[in-house]
Amino acid sequence: MLMHKFNGSKIAFVTYDKKESELSFIEHNGRKYTYGGLSINTFNELTSLSDSEIDKKFKSYLTSGMWSKIH
């Protein structure tokens, strides 16, 4: 499990299944989101961004409807 800070203080957890090479979920502000089709390349891209960049990209995913909220 990898961790990223959002907005300088919030921790989000990112996990993925190495066998499937896909992201399984992201937790942000206490809510979990899943997107079954996110490839390992996108995962690697996310982990290489700065906190502010990853926060913007994450928010764009949410507003685009690519992500589904899970509880």
TIVO-2410 file (N, C-alpha, C; in nm, 3 decimals):
# residues 71
REC num residu      c1      c2      c3 atome chaine
REC   1      M   0.085  -0.119   0.000     N      A
REC   1      M   0.000   0.000   0.000    CA      A
REC   1      M   0.089   0.124   0.000     C      A
REC   2      L   0.056   0.216  -0.088     N      A
REC   2      L   0.130   0.341  -0.095    CA      A
REC   2      L   0.045   0.453  -0.038     C      A
REC   3      M   0.109   0.555   0.012     N      A
REC   3      M   0.036   0.667   0.069    CA      A
REC   3      M   0.074   0.796  -0.001     C      A
REC   4      H  -0.024   0.881  -0.017     N      A
REC   4      H   0.000   1.015  -0.070    CA      A
REC   4      H  -0.070   1.116   0.018     C      A
REC   5      K  -0.010   1.233   0.030     N      A
REC   5      K  -0.077   1.342   0.102    CA      A
REC   5      K  -0.158   1.424   0.003     C      A
REC   6      F  -0.279   1.458   0.043     N      A
REC   6      F  -0.362   1.548  -0.037    CA      A
REC   6      F  -0.374   1.679   0.038     C      A
REC   7      N  -0.359   1.789  -0.032     N      A
REC   7      N  -0.368   1.922   0.028    CA      A
REC   7      N  -0.271   1.938   0.145     C      A
REC   8      G  -0.158   1.871   0.137     N      A
REC   8      G  -0.053   1.888   0.237    CA      A
REC   8      G  -0.072   1.814   0.367     C      A
REC   9      S  -0.193   1.765   0.394     N      A
REC   9      S  -0.212   1.700   0.524    CA      A
REC   9      S  -0.298   1.574   0.517     C      A
REC  10      K  -0.390   1.566   0.421     N      A
REC  10      K  -0.480   1.451   0.415    CA      A
REC  10      K  -0.409   1.332   0.353     C      A
REC  11      I  -0.421   1.217   0.416     N      A
REC  11      I  -0.359   1.096   0.362    CA      A
REC  11      I  -0.461   1.018   0.280     C      A
REC  12      A  -0.420   0.975   0.164     N      A
REC  12      A  -0.503   0.887   0.081    CA      A
REC  12      A  -0.427   0.756   0.061     C      A
REC  13      F  -0.498   0.647   0.063     N      A
REC  13      F  -0.437   0.516   0.046    CA      A
REC  13      F  -0.465   0.464  -0.095     C      A
REC  14      V  -0.361   0.420  -0.160     N      A
REC  14      V  -0.374   0.367  -0.295    CA      A
REC  14      V  -0.326   0.223  -0.292     C      A
REC  15      T  -0.410   0.129  -0.334     N      A
REC  15      T  -0.368  -0.010  -0.339    CA      A
REC  15      T  -0.393  -0.065  -0.478     C      A
REC  16      Y  -0.317  -0.165  -0.515     N      A
REC  16      Y  -0.342  -0.231  -0.642    CA      A
REC  16      Y  -0.298  -0.376  -0.634     C      A
REC  17      D  -0.358  -0.458  -0.717     N      A
REC  17      D  -0.328  -0.600  -0.723    CA      A
REC  17      D  -0.220  -0.620  -0.829     C      A
REC  18      K  -0.103  -0.665  -0.787     N      A
REC  18      K   0.008  -0.678  -0.881    CA      A
REC  18      K  -0.021  -0.783  -0.989     C      A
REC  19      K  -0.098  -0.885  -0.955     N      A
REC  19      K  -0.132  -0.987  -1.054    CA      A
REC  19      K  -0.213  -0.928  -1.168     C      A
REC  20      E  -0.313  -0.849  -1.131     N      A
REC  20      E  -0.402  -0.791  -1.231    CA      A
REC  20      E  -0.345  -0.662  -1.291     C      A
REC  21      S  -0.246  -0.604  -1.224     N      A
REC  21      S  -0.186  -0.478  -1.267    CA      A
REC  21      S  -0.290  -0.368  -1.282     C      A
REC  22      E  -0.385  -0.366  -1.190     N      A
REC  22      E  -0.486  -0.261  -1.192    CA      A
REC  22      E  -0.503  -0.204  -1.052     C      A
REC  23      L  -0.535  -0.077  -1.047     N      A
REC  23      L  -0.566  -0.014  -0.920    CA      A
REC  23      L  -0.697  -0.070  -0.868     C      A
REC  24      S  -0.705  -0.099  -0.739     N      A
REC  24      S  -0.830  -0.151  -0.686    CA      A
REC  24      S  -0.913  -0.042  -0.620     C      A
REC  25      F  -0.850   0.046  -0.543     N      A
REC  25      F  -0.928   0.158  -0.490    CA      A
REC  25      F  -0.838   0.270  -0.441     C      A
REC  26      I  -0.898   0.386  -0.430     N      A
REC  26      I  -0.834   0.502  -0.368    CA      A
REC  26      I  -0.924   0.547  -0.255     C      A
REC  27      E  -0.864   0.579  -0.141     N      A
REC  27      E  -0.940   0.636  -0.031    CA      A
REC  27      E  -0.901   0.782  -0.019     C      A
REC  28      H  -1.001   0.870  -0.018     N      A
REC  28      H  -0.975   1.014  -0.014    CA      A
REC  28      H  -1.079   1.078   0.076     C      A
REC  29      N  -1.033   1.151   0.176     N      A
REC  29      N  -1.123   1.216   0.272    CA      A
REC  29      N  -1.223   1.117   0.332     C      A
REC  30      G  -1.176   0.997   0.362     N      A
REC  30      G  -1.259   0.898   0.429    CA      A
REC  30      G  -1.354   0.823   0.339     C      A
REC  31      R  -1.353   0.852   0.209     N      A
REC  31      R  -1.440   0.781   0.115    CA      A
REC  31      R  -1.355   0.697   0.021     C      A
REC  32      K  -1.405   0.580  -0.013     N      A
REC  32      K  -1.331   0.493  -0.104    CA      A
REC  32      K  -1.392   0.502  -0.244     C      A
REC  33      Y  -1.302   0.503  -0.342     N      A
REC  33      Y  -1.345   0.509  -0.482    CA      A
REC  33      Y  -1.276   0.396  -0.557     C      A
REC  34      T  -1.347   0.338  -0.653     N      A
REC  34      T  -1.287   0.231  -0.731    CA      A
REC  34      T  -1.305   0.258  -0.880     C      A
REC  35      Y  -1.209   0.209  -0.956     N      A
REC  35      Y  -1.219   0.219  -1.101    CA      A
REC  35      Y  -1.147   0.098  -1.158     C      A
REC  36      G  -1.224   0.002  -1.208     N      A
REC  36      G  -1.168  -0.127  -1.247    CA      A
REC  36      G  -1.072  -0.124  -1.364     C      A
REC  37      G  -1.082  -0.021  -1.449     N      A
REC  37      G  -1.001  -0.023  -1.569    CA      A
REC  37      G  -0.873   0.058  -1.564     C      A
REC  38      L  -0.836   0.105  -1.446     N      A
REC  38      L  -0.716   0.187  -1.437    CA      A
REC  38      L  -0.592   0.099  -1.449     C      A
REC  39      S  -0.509   0.127  -1.547     N      A
REC  39      S  -0.394   0.042  -1.573    CA      A
REC  39      S  -0.278   0.076  -1.481     C      A
REC  40      I  -0.181  -0.013  -1.476     N      A
REC  40      I  -0.063   0.008  -1.393    CA      A
REC  40      I   0.014   0.131  -1.438     C      A
REC  41      N   0.007   0.165  -1.568     N      A
REC  41      N   0.073   0.286  -1.616    CA      A
REC  41      N   0.013   0.410  -1.554     C      A
REC  42      T  -0.120   0.413  -1.543     N      A
REC  42      T  -0.186   0.527  -1.481    CA      A
REC  42      T  -0.152   0.531  -1.333     C      A
REC  43      F  -0.146   0.415  -1.270     N      A
REC  43      F  -0.107   0.408  -1.129    CA      A
REC  43      F   0.032   0.467  -1.111     C      A
REC  44      N   0.126   0.427  -1.196     N      A
REC  44      N   0.262   0.479  -1.187    CA      A
REC  44      N   0.266   0.630  -1.212     C      A
REC  45      E   0.181   0.676  -1.303     N      A
REC  45      E   0.174   0.820  -1.330    CA      A
REC  45      E   0.125   0.894  -1.206     C      A
REC  46      L   0.023   0.839  -1.141     N      A
REC  46      L  -0.030   0.903  -1.020    CA      A
REC  46      L   0.077   0.912  -0.912     C      A
REC  47      T   0.155   0.805  -0.894     N      A
REC  47      T   0.253   0.803  -0.786    CA      A
REC  47      T   0.371   0.895  -0.813     C      A
REC  48      S   0.388   0.937  -0.939     N      A
REC  48      S   0.502   1.024  -0.973    CA      A
REC  48      S   0.468   1.172  -0.963     C      A
REC  49      L   0.340   1.204  -0.941     N      A
REC  49      L   0.299   1.344  -0.936    CA      A
REC  49      L   0.321   1.405  -0.799     C      A
REC  50      S   0.329   1.537  -0.795     N      A
REC  50      S   0.336   1.607  -0.667    CA      A
REC  50      S   0.199   1.603  -0.600     C      A
REC  51      D   0.195   1.638  -0.472     N      A
REC  51      D   0.070   1.634  -0.397    CA      A
REC  51      D  -0.038   1.719  -0.462     C      A
REC  52      S  -0.002   1.841  -0.505     N      A
REC  52      S  -0.103   1.929  -0.564    CA      A
REC  52      S  -0.148   1.876  -0.700     C      A
REC  53      E  -0.057   1.818  -0.777     N      A
REC  53      E  -0.092   1.763  -0.908    CA      A
REC  53      E  -0.181   1.640  -0.894     C      A
REC  54      I  -0.147   1.554  -0.799     N      A
REC  54      I  -0.227   1.432  -0.782    CA      A
REC  54      I  -0.365   1.467  -0.729     C      A
REC  55      D  -0.373   1.571  -0.647     N      A
REC  55      D  -0.503   1.613  -0.595    CA      A
REC  55      D  -0.591   1.665  -0.709     C      A
REC  56      K  -0.533   1.745  -0.799     N      A
REC  56      K  -0.609   1.797  -0.914    CA      A
REC  56      K  -0.655   1.683  -1.004     C      A
REC  57      K  -0.565   1.589  -1.031     N      A
REC  57      K  -0.598   1.478  -1.119    CA      A
REC  57      K  -0.707   1.391  -1.056     C      A
REC  58      F  -0.695   1.368  -0.926     N      A
REC  58      F  -0.795   1.288  -0.856    CA      A
REC  58      F  -0.932   1.355  -0.864     C      A
REC  59      K  -0.935   1.486  -0.841     N      A
REC  59      K  -1.062   1.559  -0.848    CA      A
REC  59      K  -1.120   1.554  -0.989     C      A
REC  60      S  -1.035   1.558  -1.091     N      A
REC  60      S  -1.085   1.551  -1.229    CA      A
REC  60      S  -1.143   1.413  -1.257     C      A
REC  61      Y  -1.084   1.309  -1.198     N      A
REC  61      Y  -1.141   1.174  -1.213    CA      A
REC  61      Y  -1.281   1.169  -1.153     C      A
REC  62      L  -1.297   1.229  -1.035     N      A
REC  62      L  -1.427   1.226  -0.968    CA      A
REC  62      L  -1.532   1.300  -1.049     C      A
REC  63      T  -1.496   1.418  -1.101     N      A
REC  63      T  -1.594   1.499  -1.173    CA      A
REC  63      T  -1.623   1.443  -1.312     C      A
REC  64      S  -1.532   1.365  -1.367     N      A
REC  64      S  -1.554   1.309  -1.501    CA      A
REC  64      S  -1.644   1.186  -1.498     C      A
REC  65      G  -1.670   1.133  -1.379     N      A
REC  65      G  -1.753   1.014  -1.368    CA      A
REC  65      G  -1.678   0.885  -1.393     C      A
REC  66      M  -1.544   0.894  -1.404     N      A
REC  66      M  -1.464   0.773  -1.425    CA      A
REC  66      M  -1.464   0.685  -1.300     C      A
REC  67      W  -1.481   0.748  -1.186     N      A
REC  67      W  -1.471   0.675  -1.059    CA      A
REC  67      W  -1.609   0.652  -0.999     C      A
REC  68      S  -1.625   0.543  -0.930     N      A
REC  68      S  -1.748   0.513  -0.858    CA      A
REC  68      S  -1.717   0.509  -0.709     C      A
REC  69      K  -1.801   0.574  -0.630     N      A
REC  69      K  -1.778   0.574  -0.486    CA      A
REC  69      K  -1.821   0.440  -0.428     C      A
REC  70      I  -1.738   0.384  -0.341     N      A
REC  70      I  -1.776   0.263  -0.268    CA      A
REC  70      I  -1.765   0.292  -0.120     C      A
REC  71      H  -1.836   0.216  -0.039     N      A
REC  71      H  -1.835   0.240   0.105    CA      A
REC  71      H  -1.762   0.127   0.175     C      A
***
